[in-house]
Amino acid sequence: MNTTLLIDALVRQTTVLLATLATSAGHRMPLARVANQVFADLVAELKAQGLGNKVIADMFGMALRTYHYRMARLTESATDRGTSLWEAVLRHIQQGGTVLRADVMRRFARDDAEVVRSVLRDLVDSRVLYRTGRGDQAAYRVTADELDRGHDERGALAHLLLVTIHRHGPIERHELARHVPVSEPVLATELERLVADGRVTVVQDNGVTRYAHDSLLIHYGDDEGWQAALFDHYQAMVTAMCAKLRRGQTHAAADESIGGSTYHFDVWAGHPLEAEVLGLLGELRRRALDLCERVQALNAEITPGGSAAARRVTTYVGQTLIEDEEDADDEDA
């Protein structure tokens, strides 16, 4: 198998999704943080699989010193523990309104000065911050686009946290912050609200606090939940692929419980099976929702035996319809 070609194809498809999200509804989201996050997450996953820094740097085509320098900008701030320097500097300026570079340098004196200046350049270049002036008297403030984006994100954050807690829970707060990279004050406030609403359960185990969310349902037409639903669907698909690859399975079997299938139907208006094909997604949703409700009802009445291992089965379904643009043009002519 030519893994390089497969990775290239997957990256292209993923960038199509990211670009569509970045420009949806007329928004123009700054993408510098996306590139940083992809790099940091790739490094973390490669390290989790046992690779060393030198090997990882070679895989990215970087000198080891350049690799370490870039990681320093993305890893935990020495001044604000628990968050990356990139996020810590941004949050400081968000809270301060307009902040001088000299004030930023004093605030993050425990971090490497050149790395702090590099983070400021990144934030300006990615249009997250606006700068006026030069040198230590340069003033920074958050751009209007970033303020609007932050406001829009608050409505969807709760759903994204619920999806993540449901997928990985019971989960500790620092692990949750790794999956949903928001500032600690924002995370603490939202978790407190979700616990107070009864949507998230606090689990204490040997002095360790974890958060759990047993039942997840995002209703049709939910204006704030679509982002979390999209993430959950994408995560389910990727998890199934990774689970199968880690088992060394590169073929499909009719009776397997891990995997996926894709079917293509070519129909036209008036086709004898048009309604059946277009209604397939709705039918699968109805069957899956009915089964989900029956499983939840049974789980509320019975408990597994002491030796029974808990298993979560995640099934994802999707459907799209692509119109023949050439035919549509001909009809309009």
LINMO-V744926 format. One record per pair of residues at least 6 apart in sequence whose C-alpha atoms are under 7 Angstrom apart, sorted by sequence separation. I is the first residue (numbers start at 0). GAP is how many residues later the second one is. D is the distance in Angstrom with one decimal. If there is no record, write none. Layout:
I,GAP,D ; I,GAP,D
//
This chain:
21,6,5.8 ; 22,6,6.8 ; 56,6,6.4 ; 75,6,6.1 ; 76,6,6.2 ; 92,6,6.0 ; 122,6,5.5 ; 123,6,5.9 ; 131,6,5.6 ; 132,6,6.2 ; 164,6,6.5 ; 193,6,5.5 ; 194,6,6.1 ; 202,6,5.9 ; 203,6,6.3 ; 267,6,6.9 ; 21,7,5.0 ; 56,7,5.7 ; 75,7,5.2 ; 76,7,5.2 ; 123,7,6.8 ; 130,7,6.6 ; 131,7,5.3 ; 201,7,6.8 ; 202,7,5.0 ; 217,7,6.2 ; 266,7,6.0 ; 75,8,4.2 ; 76,8,4.4 ; 79,8,6.6 ; 104,8,6.8 ; 130,8,5.6 ; 131,8,6.7 ; 201,8,5.9 ; 202,8,5.9 ; 74,9,4.9 ; 75,9,5.9 ; 130,9,4.7 ; 201,9,4.8 ; 53,10,6.2 ; 56,10,5.8 ; 73,10,5.4 ; 74,10,6.6 ; 129,10,5.6 ; 130,10,6.8 ; 200,10,5.7 ; 201,10,6.5 ; 73,11,6.2 ; 128,11,6.3 ; 129,11,5.4 ; 199,11,6.5 ; 200,11,5.1 ; 217,11,6.9 ; 72,12,6.0 ; 73,12,6.2 ; 128,12,5.5 ; 129,12,6.1 ; 199,12,5.7 ; 200,12,6.3 ; 72,13,6.4 ; 128,13,4.5 ; 129,13,5.7 ; 199,13,5.1 ; 127,14,6.1 ; 128,14,5.3 ; 198,14,6.7 ; 243,14,6.5 ; 127,15,5.8 ; 243,15,6.6 ; 126,16,6.9 ; 127,18,5.8 ; 239,18,6.3 ; 240,18,6.6 ; 239,19,5.8 ; 78,29,5.7 ; 78,31,5.5 ; 77,32,5.7 ; 78,32,6.4 ; 157,32,6.8 ; 77,33,5.5 ; 85,33,5.9 ; 39,34,6.8 ; 76,34,6.7 ; 101,34,4.8 ; 100,35,5.0 ; 101,35,6.6 ; 99,36,6.8 ; 100,36,6.1 ; 99,37,5.7 ; 100,37,5.5 ; 171,37,6.2 ; 172,37,6.9 ; 280,37,6.8 ; 99,38,5.6 ; 100,38,6.2 ; 171,38,4.4 ; 280,38,6.3 ; 99,39,4.3 ; 170,39,4.8 ; 171,39,6.3 ; 98,40,5.4 ; 99,40,6.2 ; 169,40,5.4 ; 170,40,5.2 ; 97,41,6.3 ; 98,41,5.3 ; 169,41,5.0 ; 170,41,6.7 ; 72,42,6.0 ; 97,42,5.5 ; 98,42,6.6 ; 168,42,6.3 ; 169,42,4.5 ; 97,43,4.7 ; 168,43,5.0 ; 96,44,5.8 ; 168,44,7.0 ; 72,46,6.7 ; 164,46,6.8 ; 165,46,6.5 ; 164,47,5.8 ; 165,47,4.9 ; 92,48,6.3 ; 93,48,6.1 ; 164,48,5.9 ; 165,48,6.0 ; 92,49,7.0 ; 165,50,6.9 ; 161,51,6.6 ; 162,65,6.5 ; 158,66,5.7 ; 155,68,5.0 ; 159,68,4.7 ; 154,69,5.9 ; 155,69,6.1 ; 158,69,5.6 ; 162,69,6.5 ; 155,71,6.8 ; 235,78,6.7 ; 236,79,6.8 ; 235,80,6.5 ; 232,83,6.4 ; 31,94,5.4 ; 30,95,6.8 ; 29,96,5.6 ; 29,97,6.3 ; 29,98,6.7
//
